[in-house]
Amino acid sequence: MTTVLDSWALMAFFRGEPAAEDVERLLHQAETEGDGLLLTAVNWGEIYYCYCRTESKEAAEDISLRIAEMPIRIMPISDDLVLVRQAAWFKARNRISYADCFAAALAKLTAGILVTGDKEFRPLEKELKIHWLAS
């Protein structure tokens, strides 16, 4: 099954929060089984700007290099805008950040499972498969 990471999951991993062990397990599993994890370019950007804002541009660059070494495929925004339309639909109907809507949209469009600990996704539990991480 396709596994989509929300930025919350990777940030918890990098910060050594309680969910880090679960994310590490998923990363290891993806590496050994060859099933890559997915992350939208928007969520990658969210991680990058958070590190720029809270630490430094250098820290953000370091994190981006670490992500590049992981079994994670960054999903771009394609010209057909299918992902954007689904994200916009989620945003129009729910009180969820726009970046989070992209992770949710990718999970929905791939019929995958969304990995997160962000409670903002609760309204989408009936529409998505969600693997809840400890927060």
Secondary structure as GFF3:
##gff-version 3
##sequence-region A 1 135
A	DSSP	beta_strand	3	5	.	.	.	ID=ss1
A	DSSP	alpha_helix	7	14	.	.	.	ID=ss2
A	DSSP	alpha_helix	20	33	.	.	.	ID=ss3
A	DSSP	beta_strand	37	40	.	.	.	ID=ss4
A	DSSP	alpha_helix	41	54	.	.	.	ID=ss5
A	DSSP	alpha_helix	57	68	.	.	.	ID=ss6
A	DSSP	beta_strand	72	75	.	.	.	ID=ss7
A	DSSP	alpha_helix	82	93	.	.	.	ID=ss8
A	DSSP	alpha_helix	98	109	.	.	.	ID=ss9
A	DSSP	beta_strand	113	116	.	.	.	ID=ss10
A	DSSP	three_ten_helix	119	124	.	.	.	ID=ss11
A	DSSP	beta_strand	129	132	.	.	.	ID=ss12
###
